[in-house]
Amino acid sequence: MNIYIANVSDETTEEALRQAFEAFGRVESVKIIEDRYSGEWGFGFIEMPVRAEASFAINGLNGTVLNGEMLKVSEARPGSKRLRGE
């Protein structure tokens, strides 16, 4: 399952996100997206192959604080055309 994480602090590394999610199961990939205009982080994606573990991680981490920011964690949804640059 692909998981979306909002409110990622600039101080948060991909490794820190991986460790937080690995407490709930296997993580295949982690990607923090940098805003091309501000250079700040802001959001990221985690891929977890086992749906039950991913759901557990979403429920367990949504609303928790990491590096001073309250994470908003949910299942990722397909992006809009505008976000893909079309």
C-alpha positions as CSV (number, residue, x, y, z in Angstrom):
1,M,0.0,0.0,0.0
2,N,1.2,3.5,-0.8
3,I,0.9,5.8,2.2
4,Y,0.9,9.6,2.1
5,I,2.4,11.6,5.0
6,A,1.7,15.4,5.3
7,N,3.4,17.9,7.7
8,V,6.8,16.4,7.4
9,S,9.3,18.6,9.2
10,D,12.4,19.9,7.4
11,E,14.4,18.1,10.1
12,T,12.9,14.7,9.3
13,T,15.0,12.4,7.2
14,E,13.8,9.5,5.0
15,E,15.6,7.2,7.5
16,A,13.6,8.6,10.4
17,L,10.4,8.0,8.6
18,R,11.5,4.5,7.7
19,Q,12.2,3.7,11.3
20,A,8.8,5.1,12.5
21,F,6.9,3.0,9.9
22,E,9.1,-0.2,10.4
23,A,7.7,-0.4,13.9
24,F,4.5,-1.5,12.2
25,G,5.9,-3.8,9.5
26,R,8.1,-4.0,6.4
27,V,8.8,-0.8,4.4
28,E,9.7,-1.1,0.7
29,S,10.4,2.5,0.0
30,V,10.4,6.0,1.5
31,K,10.4,9.3,-0.4
32,I,10.2,12.8,1.0
33,I,9.2,15.4,-1.6
34,E,10.9,18.8,-1.6
35,D,8.8,21.8,-2.6
36,R,10.5,23.1,-5.7
37,Y,9.7,26.7,-4.9
38,S,10.5,26.9,-1.1
39,G,13.0,24.1,-0.8
40,E,11.1,22.8,2.2
41,W,10.0,19.2,2.8
42,G,6.3,19.2,3.6
43,F,5.1,15.7,2.5
44,G,6.3,12.2,1.6
45,F,5.3,8.7,0.6
46,I,5.9,5.3,2.2
47,E,5.3,2.0,0.4
48,M,4.4,-1.0,2.6
49,P,3.7,-4.3,0.8
50,V,1.4,-5.8,3.5
51,R,-1.9,-4.0,3.6
52,A,-2.7,-5.0,7.2
53,E,0.7,-3.6,8.4
54,A,0.2,-0.4,6.3
55,S,-3.3,0.1,7.8
56,F,-1.9,-0.5,11.3
57,A,0.9,2.1,10.6
58,I,-1.6,4.7,9.3
59,N,-3.8,4.3,12.5
60,G,-0.7,4.2,14.8
61,L,1.1,7.2,13.3
62,N,-1.7,9.6,12.2
63,G,-1.7,12.6,14.6
64,T,1.7,11.7,16.2
65,V,4.4,14.3,16.4
66,L,7.8,13.8,14.7
67,N,10.4,16.5,14.9
68,G,7.9,19.1,16.1
69,E,5.2,18.5,13.4
70,M,2.0,16.6,13.8
71,L,1.9,14.0,11.0
72,K,-1.2,13.5,8.9
73,V,-1.0,9.9,7.6
74,S,-3.4,8.4,5.1
75,E,-3.6,6.0,2.2
76,A,-2.2,7.7,-0.9
77,R,-4.7,8.5,-3.6
78,P,-3.9,8.9,-7.3
79,G,-2.7,12.5,-8.1
80,S,-4.7,14.9,-10.1
81,K,-3.6,15.9,-13.6
82,R,-2.5,19.3,-12.3
83,L,-0.1,17.7,-9.8
84,R,1.4,15.5,-12.6
85,G,2.0,18.6,-14.8
86,E,-0.6,17.7,-17.4
